[in-house]
Amino acid sequence: MKTFQFTVVVERDEDGRFLAVCPALPGCYTEGETEAETRELIEDAVRLHVEDRRSRGEPNSQELGVYTVGIAV
């Protein structure tokens, strides 16, 4: 079994729901009512996304790096 590492971004929307996206996997996102629920859901989504791509012989995206940008407006 191979282990993959992906960055996940979790945000809270104006309605108080949590949104999670995995930028390296196009279309891999979810939402939930709590942060804990959203983290569980995105882990499932990432796993299913990777399993699906592997079953079809498609390569997974590889992250080159992650950084934070500070912008003064």
Helices and strands as residue ranges (DSSP letters): E 9-12, E 18-21, E 29-32, H 35-55
